[in-house]
């Protein structure tokens, strides 16, 4: 009986040691899992922040692109009008020169 009791005690000590070791591993795994979840949440939030920033920058780029296109059209129209005005002024000058020449010729 004494031998059985010693054997049982030895087995209980071994089992207790194994349970303690498993508990330590479980606690370490649980802590690592918690850290991984926190990292995952942080990375997910950063990803969402970057998506929002990309969306905002894309919108700003598109708005600026439209504004630049509009400004270019306005500048084209401005310069076309300037060219037309210059052509009209040139034509008026040419007509005035011809009038002066005609007046001089008719005076002679």
ChimeraX attribute file (.defattr): number of C-alpha atoms within 10 A of each C-alpha:
attribute: neighborCount
match mode: 1-to-1
recipient: residues
	/A:1	6
	/A:2	7
	/A:3	8
	/A:4	9
	/A:5	10
	/A:6	11
	/A:7	12
	/A:8	12
	/A:9	12
	/A:10	12
	/A:11	12
	/A:12	12
	/A:13	12
	/A:14	12
	/A:15	12
	/A:16	12
	/A:17	12
	/A:18	12
	/A:19	12
	/A:20	12
	/A:21	12
	/A:22	12
	/A:23	12
	/A:24	12
	/A:25	12
	/A:26	12
	/A:27	12
	/A:28	12
	/A:29	12
	/A:30	12
	/A:31	12
	/A:32	12
	/A:33	12
	/A:34	12
	/A:35	12
	/A:36	12
	/A:37	12
	/A:38	12
	/A:39	12
	/A:40	12
	/A:41	12
	/A:42	12
	/A:43	12
	/A:44	12
	/A:45	12
	/A:46	12
	/A:47	12
	/A:48	12
	/A:49	12
	/A:50	12
	/A:51	12
	/A:52	12
	/A:53	12
	/A:54	12
	/A:55	12
	/A:56	12
	/A:57	12
	/A:58	12
	/A:59	12
	/A:60	12
	/A:61	12
	/A:62	12
	/A:63	12
	/A:64	12
	/A:65	12
	/A:66	12
	/A:67	12
	/A:68	12
	/A:69	12
	/A:70	12
	/A:71	12
	/A:72	12
	/A:73	12
	/A:74	12
	/A:75	12
	/A:76	12
	/A:77	12
	/A:78	12
	/A:79	12
	/A:80	12
	/A:81	12
	/A:82	12
	/A:83	12
	/A:84	12
	/A:85	12
	/A:86	12
	/A:87	12
	/A:88	12
	/A:89	12
	/A:90	12
	/A:91	12
	/A:92	12
	/A:93	12
	/A:94	12
	/A:95	12
	/A:96	12
	/A:97	12
	/A:98	12
	/A:99	12
	/A:100	12
	/A:101	12
	/A:102	11
	/A:103	11
	/A:104	10
	/A:105	9
	/A:106	8
	/A:107	7
	/A:108	5
